Each structure stands twice: as C-alpha cells, then as structure tokens.
C-alpha cells in the first residue's frame, strides 16, 4: 500500500479502474507507481484486465501492419496506441510480419577510433550524441574495449592542477579544501581523493578516522 494515497481514496481508485481507466493513468494522477495501484486493487480482489498486460483491439491489427510496412518503427506505433514496443512486436509476430533488422549506426571496425576519441573527451554522452546512439550503448562499446567507466571522471590533464591546489591549500585564504576542489569540478570528494591517491598524494584524513587514531594511541599509552 502506498503511503501517499489516503485510504478514503481506495474505493474511488477501484471504481475508476473498473470503469476502464488504466492503472498507469490512475498512478499518474496520484503521483505514485503503477505497482502501488495494483496493490490497492489486490486488496479489493479486483481482477486485472488481461492479467495486467497491454492489449489492443484486434480490429487495429491491419492498421498496425500497414503502419509498420510504411516505415514506422515499433516504438512510434507503440506511442500512438499507448503501449510498449514489445506489445507491437508481438502483434507483428502473430501476423507473421517479417520485422526489419535495426540498422547498425556503429560498426565494430569503428571501436578503436571511438576508444581514442573517448580518451580525449572522457564523456560517454558526448560520444553517444556524436554517433547518434544511446549513452548505454556507447557505454557497452567502451566496456568491450576494456575502458572502465566511472560515474564521475575528470580529464587527466586537470590532475596536476588538482594536486597543486591541494598541496598549496594552506597558503591560500580561504583554504582550498578537498570539498572546495570537488565543488569547483562538480564531482564528489571521493573522486578527488581517488585522484590524489593515484598521484601519490596522501588524501585528507577524515575527522572520524583521526579521532579513532587518537583513541587508539591513548589506549596504547594506558597499557
């Protein structure tokens, strides 16, 4: 049950679903997930339409076939009928329509070139936009070529500047702390810590770790 929906609204939700409103539309109106609506319907033992699967009236099947043969993609047809592209693909499969193969926008012989370009840019999204593919697809291509993708990455040409700022932090007013450097580069402090460790610079010891070391030293003296 969702904590966002008042229990008084449950009967109204059930009535809307029985009248024909989809769980997705009801969920959008209440600002909750579709699963939350299904849980409410389960409380009242309401049977889901077609076991919760998306369904299109068979009278539209010839129209879907015609749209697909005229060049529309399964995603575009799905948006028009408010269903997923998988639902459209299943309909085409039932009608024995030969589906088109997705055209390759990036070929394996381009992978080495992509790898070299990424080492200059260090941004999978920019590379994906350049080649007209999804960022996840670009990420998979880079992983196949042995490139480890971090959530946050700074171009190595800026690493000497980060190290210099960290080493000269005490001479500046206000001081350049790791937190301040991280804010300037729009990354987490852990990313700056990782860069400092890679460059052989000892990162800033956290306050908790420092206190722990002080307690351990006192315990050793008492022994």
RODO-2510 file (C-alpha; in nm, 4 decimals, decimal comma):
residues 223
     n   res          X          Y          Z
     1     x     0,0000     0,0000     0,0000
     2     x     0,1193     0,3440    -0,0810
     3     x     0,1599     0,5982     0,1987
     4     x     0,0930     0,8795    -0,0487
     5     x    -0,2701     0,7794    -0,1059
     6     x    -0,5316     0,8213     0,1652
     7     x    -0,7322     0,5067     0,2401
     8     x    -1,0508     0,7025     0,1724
     9     x    -0,9423     0,7282    -0,1913
    10     x    -0,9137     0,3494    -0,2387
    11     x    -1,2812     0,2917    -0,3390
    12     x    -1,2577     0,5772    -0,5923
    13     x    -0,9458     0,4209    -0,7454
    14     x    -1,1232     0,0848    -0,7737
    15     x    -1,4264     0,2484    -0,9413
    16     x    -1,2035     0,4273    -1,1941
    17     x    -1,0228     0,1050    -1,2817
    18     x    -1,3468    -0,0912    -1,3202
    19     x    -1,4914     0,1804    -1,5476
    20     x    -1,1935     0,1468    -1,7817
    21     x    -0,9155     0,3794    -1,6639
    22     x    -0,5729     0,2175    -1,6846
    23     x    -0,3540     0,1690    -1,3782
    24     x    -0,0866     0,3862    -1,5422
    25     x    -0,3249     0,6845    -1,5812
    26     x    -0,4529     0,6498    -1,2247
    27     x    -0,0954     0,6277    -1,0943
    28     x    -0,0019     0,9488    -1,2792
    29     x    -0,2988     1,1344    -1,1245
    30     x    -0,1998     1,0308    -0,7718
    31     x     0,1755     1,0658    -0,8232
    32     x     0,2564     0,7032    -0,7398
    33     x     0,3849     0,3989    -0,9254
    34     x     0,1667     0,1579    -1,1213
    35     x     0,2560    -0,1181    -0,8723
    36     x     0,1030     0,0865    -0,5877
    37     x    -0,2281     0,0960    -0,7766
    38     x    -0,2127    -0,2800    -0,8371
    39     x    -0,1636    -0,3370    -0,4633
    40     x    -0,4739    -0,1319    -0,3843
    41     x    -0,6745    -0,3291    -0,6425
    42     x    -0,5451    -0,6522    -0,4909
    43     x    -0,6861    -0,5500    -0,1508
    44     x    -1,0356    -0,5335    -0,3048
    45     x    -0,9752    -0,8577    -0,5041
    46     x    -1,0182    -0,6801    -0,8373
    47     x    -0,9222    -0,8951    -1,1354
    48     x    -0,6719    -0,7264    -1,3617
    49     x    -0,7602    -0,6813    -1,7259
    50     x    -0,5736    -0,9386    -1,9320
    51     x    -0,3557    -1,0194    -1,6254
    52     x    -0,2191    -0,6641    -1,6302
    53     x    -0,0783    -0,6969    -1,9813
    54     x    -0,1229    -0,4376    -2,2513
    55     x    -0,3907    -0,5196    -2,5062
    56     x    -0,5007    -0,3695    -2,8387
    57     x    -0,8298    -0,4428    -3,0105
    58     x    -0,7644    -0,6925    -3,2964
    59     x    -0,9513    -0,4642    -3,5380
    60     x    -0,6443    -0,2353    -3,5271
    61     x    -0,4002    -0,5151    -3,6234
    62     x    -0,4223    -0,4489    -4,0028
    63     x    -0,3619    -0,0784    -3,9378
    64     x    -0,0545    -0,1591    -3,7271
    65     x     0,0759    -0,3856    -4,0029
    66     x     0,0235    -0,1128    -4,2640
    67     x     0,1962     0,1499    -4,0456
    68     x     0,4949    -0,0805    -3,9932
    69     x     0,5243    -0,1649    -4,3626
    70     x     0,5142     0,2076    -4,4465
    71     x     0,8252     0,2666    -4,2369
    72     x     0,7041     0,3458    -3,8830
    73     x     0,9087     0,1867    -3,6048
    74     x     0,7578    -0,0294    -3,3310
    75     x     0,8374     0,2455    -3,0793
    76     x     0,6479     0,5091    -3,2819
    77     x     0,3466     0,2799    -3,3291
    78     x     0,3502     0,1934    -2,9589
    79     x     0,3369     0,5618    -2,8646
    80     x     0,0306     0,6144    -3,0855
    81     x    -0,1548     0,3234    -2,9241
    82     x    -0,0190     0,3980    -2,5745
    83     x     0,1514     0,0579    -2,5424
    84     x     0,5093    -0,0667    -2,5355
    85     x     0,7036    -0,1520    -2,8490
    86     x     0,7224    -0,5129    -2,7228
    87     x     0,3428    -0,5309    -2,7472
    88     x     0,3601    -0,4097    -3,1099
    89     x     0,6378    -0,6591    -3,1883
    90     x     0,4235    -0,9429    -3,0507
    91     x     0,1291    -0,8373    -3,2696
    92     x     0,3501    -0,8288    -3,5796
    93     x     0,4873    -1,1713    -3,4892
    94     x     0,1327    -1,3121    -3,4623
    95     x     0,0535    -1,1700    -3,8061
    96     x     0,3707    -1,3333    -3,9480
    97     x     0,5126    -0,9952    -4,0498
    98     x     0,8857    -1,0058    -4,1128
    99     x     1,0416    -0,7447    -3,8867
   100     x     1,3154    -0,5154    -4,0064
   101     x     1,6652    -0,5500    -3,8659
   102     x     1,7797    -0,2455    -3,6709
   103     x     2,0426    -0,0614    -3,8772
   104     x     2,3902    -0,0533    -3,7238
   105     x     2,4958     0,3035    -3,6502
   106     x     2,8339     0,1953    -3,5140
   107     x     3,0311    -0,0935    -3,6647
   108     x     3,2993    -0,2980    -3,4851
   109     x     3,5730    -0,1565    -3,7097
   110     x     3,4975     0,1876    -3,5568
   111     x     3,5554     0,0730    -3,1962
   112     x     3,9276     0,1574    -3,1919
   113     x     3,8532     0,5068    -3,3231
   114     x     3,5815     0,5537    -3,0581
   115     x     3,8250     0,4448    -2,7860
   116     x     4,0839     0,7046    -2,8949
   117     x     3,8227     0,9812    -2,9091
   118     x     3,6879     0,8901    -2,5655
   119     x     4,0354     0,9231    -2,4122
   120     x     4,0308     1,2864    -2,5298
   121     x     3,6731     1,3742    -2,4330
   122     x     3,6049     1,1464    -2,1287
   123     x     3,2280     1,1780    -2,1725
   124     x     3,0222     0,8826    -2,2991
   125     x     2,7163     1,1038    -2,3514
   126     x     2,9002     1,3393    -2,5882
   127     x     3,0329     1,0414    -2,7821
   128     x     2,6835     0,8898    -2,7989
   129     x     2,5377     1,2160    -2,9329
   130     x     2,8109     1,2331    -3,1950
   131     x     2,7411     0,8819    -3,3272
   132     x     2,3624     0,9046    -3,2827
   133     x     2,3266     0,6158    -3,0372
   134     x     2,2059     0,5766    -2,6781
   135     x     2,4589     0,6530    -2,3982
   136     x     2,4125     0,2983    -2,2591
   137     x     2,5042     0,1557    -2,5998
   138     x     2,8158     0,3726    -2,6074
   139     x     2,8985     0,2578    -2,2538
   140     x     2,8734    -0,1075    -2,3594
   141     x     3,1024    -0,0440    -2,6589
   142     x     3,3631     0,1190    -2,4349
   143     x     3,3426    -0,1642    -2,1796
   144     x     3,4043    -0,4204    -2,4558
   145     x     3,7234    -0,2303    -2,5377
   146     x     3,8488    -0,2524    -2,1802
   147     x     3,7578     0,1017    -2,0686
   148     x     3,6236     0,1201    -1,7149
   149     x     3,3508     0,3816    -1,6893
   150     x     3,3280     0,5753    -1,3643
   151     x     3,0196     0,7688    -1,2725
   152     x     3,2331     1,0781    -1,2370
   153     x     3,5528     1,1334    -1,4233
   154     x     3,7905     1,4267    -1,4631
   155     x     4,0184     1,4593    -1,7615
   156     x     4,3753     1,3633    -1,6552
   157     x     4,5079     1,6908    -1,7942
   158     x     4,3448     1,8608    -1,4899
   159     x     4,5022     1,6216    -1,2365
   160     x     4,8251     1,8249    -1,1905
   161     x     4,6119     2,1330    -1,1195
   162     x     4,4130     1,9428    -0,8555
   163     x     4,7327     1,8181    -0,6895
   164     x     4,8818     2,1684    -0,6932
   165     x     4,5689     2,3174    -0,5395
   166     x     4,5674     2,0505    -0,2687
   167     x     4,9377     2,0886    -0,1814
   168     x     4,9197     2,4696    -0,1672
   169     x     4,5858     2,4780     0,0173
   170     x     4,7370     2,6112     0,3436
   171     x     4,8943     2,9121     0,1690
   172     x     4,5621     3,0374     0,0289
   173     x     4,2852     3,2257     0,2009
   174     x     4,0265     3,0816     0,2031
   175     x     4,1941     2,7403     0,2021
   176     x     4,1415     2,5019    -0,0920
   177     x     3,9890     2,2020     0,0824
   178     x     3,9028     1,8766    -0,0932
   179     x     3,5367     1,9719    -0,0637
   180     x     3,6011     2,3069    -0,2347
   181     x     3,8010     2,1446    -0,5162
   182     x     3,5226     1,8886    -0,5630
   183     x     3,2617     2,1665    -0,5840
   184     x     3,4669     2,3517    -0,8465
   185     x     3,4891     2,0378    -1,0650
   186     x     3,1284     1,9343    -0,9842
   187     x     3,2260     1,5898    -0,8527
   188     x     3,2225     1,4073    -0,5183
   189     x     3,5037     1,4393    -0,2655
   190     x     3,5762     1,0681    -0,3081
   191     x     3,6615     1,1371    -0,6760
   192     x     3,9223     1,3971    -0,5709
   193     x     4,0547     1,1582    -0,3033
   194     x     4,0952     0,8873    -0,5670
   195     x     4,2905     1,1226    -0,7959
   196     x     4,5205     1,2298    -0,5106
   197     x     4,5907     0,8652    -0,4224
   198     x     4,6665     0,7819    -0,7852
   199     x     4,9151     1,0716    -0,7966
   200     x     5,0818     0,9518    -0,4757
   201     x     4,9477     1,2375    -0,2620
   202     x     4,8060     1,1400     0,0753
   203     x     4,4427     1,2487     0,0951
   204     x     4,2901     1,4354     0,3836
   205     x     4,2213     1,2086     0,6813
   206     x     3,8596     1,2256     0,7888
   207     x     3,7762     1,3607     1,1339
   208     x     3,6291     1,0267     1,2469
   209     x     3,9432     0,8364     1,1425
   210     x     4,1631     1,0947     1,3157
   211     x     3,9665     1,0654     1,6409
   212     x     3,9842     0,6871     1,6181
   213     x     4,3636     0,7002     1,5855
   214     x     4,3899     0,9353     1,8847
   215     x     4,1808     0,6980     2,0984
   216     x     4,3946     0,4003     1,9910
   217     x     4,7148     0,5876     2,0783
   218     x     4,5770     0,6773     2,4242
   219     x     4,4768     0,3146     2,4847
   220     x     4,8311     0,2014     2,3991
   221     x     4,9789     0,4556     2,6429
   222     x     4,7473     0,3382     2,9230
   223     x     4,8607    -0,0212     2,8695
***
